[in-house]
């Protein structure tokens, strides 16, 4: 039976690399559901995916600001109506605005938590409310959620909460046969990493394709043998 995968933050970085990984592999996934904020990057990413589609899979784009909870809930209804089921969910979307604590604008803190934490919760809860049961949920946290670093308060707090939330999801959703895996990538050459470490040479660190390969493994049959509350992925 063919399966579907939903990837958030699919316009670039780890999200786009994950979409490419599942699109190009003959892996039983025939339906790609991609979410990202509306942008030229997202339009181009979807166009390129459809143009390099060796197994003729369906690629559907849903432009969405994940900080908008009401719209996210509505979009999940649309997804179920159109695709019937989400088998694999990759909660990848993330934002960061690095700032010293005394300089943080609370609105920026709220947006970081909304995208990095509330949105994954809202997506999972809304799909459950619409009768969906998952095979696998992969939540993307970060080593920043484990180790403190000056200037990263809002991002680190959101990712630490993601790690904890994933552990509870794993326990609660096991009754449905759902595997929940949280991964915490270390330094990875993404736009978000460039924001956090602008002077770093991106060629010296892990690449988005490396993380995408780990996600594909976790979503495969082999992934059943990887049991971890929080899997650290780093070079």
N, C-alpha and C positions, 0 to 999 in steps of 0.2 A: 504494500500500500504506500502510495506517495505521501510525503510529509511536507509541512510548511515550516518556515522559519521566519521569525520577526526579529529585526535588528534595529535598535534605536541609535541615533547619532551616526547614521549611515552615509553621510555626505563626504567623510574623509577619515583619516586615521584608522584606528582599530576597527571601527564600524564598517567602513568601506572595504577594508582588507578582509574582514569576515564575510561580507556579502560576496566578494570575489571568490573567496575560498569555497563557499558552498555552491556558488553558481557554476564553477568550472569543474567540480568533482562529480563523478557518477556515483552519487551517494544516497539515492532514494528521496532526496529533497527536490521537489519540483516547483515549489511556490515560495518566492521570496517576497516578504512584506517589509518594506523599508520606511523608516520614520526619521525625519530630520526637520529642522527649521527650514522654511522656504528660503532658498538662496540660489545663486548661479552655480555654486559648487555642487549643490544637491542635484540640480537639473543636469549638469554635466556628468556627474557620477552615474545617474540612472541611465542617461543616454549611452555612456560607454559600456555599462553592464549589459544593456540590451544588445549592443553591437558585437559583443564578444561572449556569446551565449551558446557554447557548443552542444549543449543538451536540450536546447529550446525550452528552457524553464520560464515560468511566468515571473515577471518582475513588476511589482506594484508599489508605487510611491505614495506616501501620505505626508505631505508637508504639515508640520505640527510643531508649535512651541510647547514643549513639555512642561513649562512652568504654568501653563493654562490648564488647571485641573479639570474644569468643566469640559473643555474641548477634548482633553485626553479621554475622559470617560465616554464622550460621544463618539470619538474615533474608534474606541474599542468595540462599540456596538456596530459601527460600520464595517470593521474588520471581520467580525463574526458573520455578519450578513453576507459579505462578499466571499469570504474564504472558508467559512464554516468552522475552522479550527486552527489554533496555533499550537503546533507540536513542540517546536523549539523556540525559546525566547532568549534573546541576548540583550540584557539591559546594559548598554554601553554608554549612552549619552552622558556627557558631563561638562560642567563649566567650572571655571575658577577665576577669581579676581584676587591675586595675591596682594596682601597689604598688611602692614603692621597693625596690631590690635587696636590701638588708639585712633587709627585712621579709617577703620572699616565703616563703610556706610551700611546701616542695618538693612536697607533695601537690597544691597548686593548680597548680604548674608542670606536673606530670605530667598533670593533667586537661586543661589547656590544650593541650598537645602531643597528647594522646590524641584530643581532639575535632577540633582544627584541622588536624592533620597525619596521625596514624595512621589516623583514620577514613576520609578520602578514599582513602588508599593501600589500606586493607583492603577498601573497597567495590569499587574497581577490580580489585584482585587477585582477590577472591572471585568477582566476576562473570566474569572471564576464566577462572578455574578451573572455572566452571560452563558453559563453552562460549559465553559471550556475547561478541560483538564490537559495538563502539559505532560510531555515526555521528559523534557529537560528544561530547566531554567539556569542560565549562566549569568550571574551578576558580576559586573566588573567594578571592583573596588580599587584599591591602590595601596602600595606600601606606605604611602603618606598617611593612611589610616591606622598604621601600626607604630610608626616612628615619628615623633614630633620634630617639626622644623619651623624655625622662626619665619613669620610672614605667610604661613600656609594655614592659618587657623580655620577659616571657613571650609576650605577644601578638605583638610584633614578630618575635621569634625564630621563632615558629610560622609566620608569614606569609612570612618570608624563605625558610624551608625549603619552603613550598608553591610559591613561585615557581620555585625550583630543581628541585623534584620534577616540576613541570609540564613544564619544558623537556625532562627526560629522558623522561617519558611521551610527549611529542610525537614524539621520535625513535624510541622503541621500538614505539609502536603504529601508526606510519605504514604498516607492512607490512600491517596489516589494513584500511587505508583510513580509519582513525580520525583525525579532526581533534581536537587537544587545544589549547585556548585557556585561558590564565590571564588573569584581569582583576584589576586592583587598584583598587577604588573608593577615592576620597578621602572627604571628609567627607559622610556620608549619614545622614539622620534615622532611625536605627534605635535599638532599645533598647540595643544594644551600644555605639553611639556615645554615647548618654546616659550610660552607665557611664564611658566614657573622658573625656567632656567635659560634666559635669553642668550647667555654667552657660551652655552654648551655646544660642542660640535656634534650634530645629530648622527654623523656617520660612525661615531664611536660607541653608540649605544644600541639597544634592542630596537628592532623595526616592527611596525604594525603587522606585517605578514607573519612574524614569529609568533605573536600573540594569537593571531587568527588560526594558526596551525594548532595551537594548544586548545583553543575553543572547539575546533573541529574534532579533535581527539576526544574531548570531554563529551561531546554530543553523539559520539559513535558508540558502538557496542563495547569497545575497549574501555570507554569512559565509565562503564559500570563498575570497574575494578578500582577506580580512583575515589577514595572516600576521604574527603578533607573538609573541615569547616571553612578553611581559607587557604587556598593554594597560591603560594608566592611564585610568580613567573618573572624571572629576571636573567640577564646575561651574566 
